[in-house]
Amino acid sequence: LFGFFLGTVYSVPPFRLKQNAFAAFAIIATVRGFLLNFGVHHATTAALGLPFQWSPPILFITSFVTLFAVVISITKDLADIEGDKKFNIDTFATKLGVKGVSYLGSGLLLVNYVAAVTLAILVKGWFNRPLMIGAHCLFAAFLIAKTKALETEGFTKNAVQRYYQNIWYLFYSEYLILPFI
């Protein structure tokens, strides 16, 4: 119900909070990050008749994806920066520019990947360590390569669209490895 409310005030007039950079980032991070993971886990355990309990992988994915959702929320407007400027829509892209937001998003994701690897190294018994470390190192290398490609292509609109698409590939890759970590 709370997620429905947030989705409504995000996109429905007269609120349309997606036009405010901070409100959009907060709503997307809350819904796609915390509520989605918490809600699916809670609904699944309830449907199976199991008591709700946070497990290390669920705590990890909820925290990891919440920061990832922050990145999605600040990079989502990169390809439409000209239209947003034209119609006076307040976004992180219009405030910081394509280059600034791209580097900020990539930097936050790299922090996320370093934290995942560090957690796997420091906390024994919680995760499949080789997968957790290997996958996140691979994802970080992919991110660095795609950020470098964006830079090499001069932050053009097509390059920005590919960059944003690659962020989503990385996002869904996290869910692909979740059952195995």
Secondary structure by P-SEA (a helix, b strand, c coil): caaaaaaaaaccccccccccaaaaaaaaaaacccaaaaaaaaaaaaaacccccccaaaaaaaaaaaaaaaaaaaaccccaaaaaaaaccccccccccaaaaaaaaaaaaaaaaaaaaaaaaccccccaaaaaaaaaaaaaaaaaaaaaaaaaacccaaaaaaaaaaaaaaaaaaaaacccc
